Amino acid sequence: MLTFITDIVNPKEPDLLANNQHETLLIISLEGQLLGRYTPPKGGWSHETLCDLAECFPQQWEFCGADALIGQCFVGSTEI
């Protein structure tokens, strides 16, 4: 499963969504192939909306491996 690292567990952690919540979510294979492109919801991405969306991702992505980026910001991976 693709795991997002956008939840803030510790106040010292950066908020990865702060300036990126309205950017497009890209799912990229570990080989660099674009697997998916998702437009942000009207209110912008949140950790919850990303996790909900991840439940709909094709299972094949787990086998090939994939990273998630919102704009240019790394926000998750199948390798976490």
Secondary structure, 3 states (H helix, E strand, C coil): CCEECCCCCCCCCCCCCCCCCCCCEEEEECCCCEEEEECCCCCCCCHHHHHHHHCCCCCHHHHHCEEEEECCEEEEECCC
